[in-house]
Amino acid sequence: MERRGKTFLANFTGGAVSGALTTTLFQPLDLIKTRMQVATVAMNPIPAIPGQAVSINIFGTFSNVLRDEKWRGLWKGTAPSISRCIPGIGLYFGAVNTLKGIIVGKTGRPLKMYESLAVGFLSRTAVTLSVMPVSVIKTRFESGRFGYSSQMQALSHIVRKEGFRGFYKGSKATVLRDAPFSGLYLMFYMQSKLVMANFGRYQELSPFQNLACGIFAGMMASIITQPADVIKTYQQVDQNNIKGVFEVLSNVVRSNGTKGLFTGVVPRMLRRSCMAAFTWTFYEEIIKVVNSALIN
């Protein structure tokens, strides 16, 4: 039991450190993705930020942020992102490795495809619901529509205007996005590592090879789960009505066609694939050091 506790702590620490590093590094891509989605969702049209022209492409959105908010604006929402990712990613890695240990036991065998999918899905569902309030604050910071100057101001404003229910706006869409993403990512990541190891007859992959497998897995998982991200963003920035997933879905398709469900897919794919790949690569290197310090 003591060893299991130390192992969980090691995985939590490795995940939290790697997550904090990658979240900070790729925050601008998340902000640009959010701004693109806010500008293009046509149900109850969302006005542009005062003084900004509505732009629905990466470079136009990037230019608008630089022009009106300078370089610092690209990292808006970093504080709530970090507040979410340190416990969130740490708990996720802890949960993944705990479930993996339960499934494979002492055999040490690789997870099967369906097992990887289930482990990623269940771990992310539990963690997503636990950090949902911080996720709402993060999205609103990034949208630029609320003018929050601090996380405490955002927290008090949501409680006062929307009640505690406001902290779980978009929770269904978030779970529909994050849980399948994590399940698909883990499945693609583990399988691509096995394929690469078998193809090259490697006993252990290098950090660069792990990174390549992670980027591939992140791209595949991001594309598949993009519609849920569009729905989640709209629900979280809508201050007036909490519309259901299927109502948002039908309105987006009616207003913008199926392509509306993939608004912001490029910056999200770049961010999620790179962030997940770097997070797992950093994690696998950090965990070696942490395990040595805590267990030996």
Salt bridges, closest charged atoms under 4 A:
GLU2 OE2 - LYS6 NZ 3.77
ASP30 OD1 - LYS33 NZ 3.62
ASP30 OD2 - LYS138 NZ 2.40
ASP30 OD1 - ARG271 NH1 3.72
ASP68 OD2 - ARG67 NH2 3.14
GLU69 OE2 - ARG35 NH1 2.87
GLU69 OE1 - LYS76 NZ 2.96
GLU115 OE2 - ARG109 NH2 2.98
GLU142 OE2 - LYS138 NZ 3.28
GLU162 OE2 - ARG140 NH1 2.68
GLU162 OE1 - LYS169 NZ 3.21
ASP178 OD1 - ARG177 NE 2.57
ASP178 OD1 - ARG272 NH1 3.91
GLU204 OE2 - LYS288 NZ 3.15
ASP229 OD2 - LYS33 NZ 3.17
ASP229 OD1 - ARG177 NH1 2.39
ASP229 OD1 - ARG268 NE 3.78
GLU284 OE2 - LYS193 NZ 3.13
GLU285 OE2 - LYS288 NZ 3.51
